[in-house]
Amino acid sequence: MEVKIIKKREMAIIPKYSTTGAAAADLYACIEENIILKPGDRVLVPTGIAISLPSKDYVALIFARSGLAIKKGICLTNGVGVIDSDYRGEISVGLCNMSDKPYTILVNERIAQLSIMPVVPVKFKETNNLDQTERENNGFGSTGRT
């Protein structure tokens, strides 16, 4: 599949897959100077790019980089970023610092991952009963730890 992309800022870096088996491409911070993200702070980091998905049958999703999240506590402010098929503005990434130490976002640093996925439109139908399952109403942690 081909996705059209433009640079909204001259210094922007086009997303790249780090390995041949990568499911998502790296997004880069398109900033002119480093940003210090203090513990508990949030910041919107521009990537300098905009995309055009081929149709309404696709969505672009932004995910945290696992190394930043696990090792440094740098996560997405909204869990997963959603880029709708009709959005043409610059992609920016909301980051937050969940650690107890400041983190410096470097110029051109890989800050998140972008994955393109199919969309399945659904029609919601109100009902009085749901299909029964073995699990039923058992919620969080109902299947145990192992």
DOROKOL-468361 format. One record per residue (C-alpha): x, y, z. Coordinates in steps of 0.02 Angstrom, whole numbers, plus 50000, padded with zeros to 5 digits. Layout:
<pts>
XYZ/...
</pts>
This chain:
<pts>
500005000050000/500595017549963/500285031950084/500605049550023/501645060250140/502215078350138/503445087850245/502585102250331/504275107750398/505905106950301/506855097650438/505545083850455/506075065750440/504985053650342/504445038850452/505545023550437/505395005250485/506855000550598/506874982250544/506134972050402/504914963950525/504344980150609/502454982450613/502585001250640/503695015150572/504635027050686/504025045050704/505335058450738/505285074250842/505325088950720/505955101850844/507295115250829/507935112951006/507835099451139/506315099151254/506505095151439/505005085251498/504885086151688/504055072451791/502165073451769/502285085751624/501435083851455/501995090951288/501375090551108/502855086450995/502715090250808/503335077550681/503345089550534/502375077650422/500605075350357/499895059950272/498495055250155/497785038050186/497155029350028/495325028350085/494125028650231/494505010150250/496125014150342/496675022750501/498415027950558/498765023850740/500155031150846/500895020050981/502205023151115/503955016751086/504135002451210/505935006851256/505465024751301/503945019051399/504755004951497/506505011951522/506125030551537/504265031951581/503875042151425/502125037751364/500785044551250/499585056451337/498075048051257/498655029851257/498495027851068/498405042050943/497095040650806/497345048950637/495725048150538/495765045350351/495155063050315/496445072250424/497765081650325/498595092150459/500295089850537/500455074450646/500955078750823/501265066850967/500685070151145/501995063851267/501985063151457/503325059351583/502715046051706/504425044351789/505185053751935/506615060851829/506655074051692/506835067551515/507595077251370/506755074851201/508145077151074/508015085450904/507575071750777/507325058650914/506205043750878/504715047650990/503305035950937/502765023050809/501505024550667/500515009650602/499195009350465/497744997450494/496084993150414/494475000350484/492914989750505/491385000950512/490004994050622/488194997950656/487764998250841/486124989650878/485314992151047/484654976051124/483994969251289/485154954051292/486944950051242/487604933351183/488134922651331/489944917551360/490914907151485/491694923051557/490074933351568/490284948151687/491964943351763/493054958651743/494844964051762/495994950151820/494644936951812/495764924551721/497164925451850/499024928951836/499684913151755/
</pts>
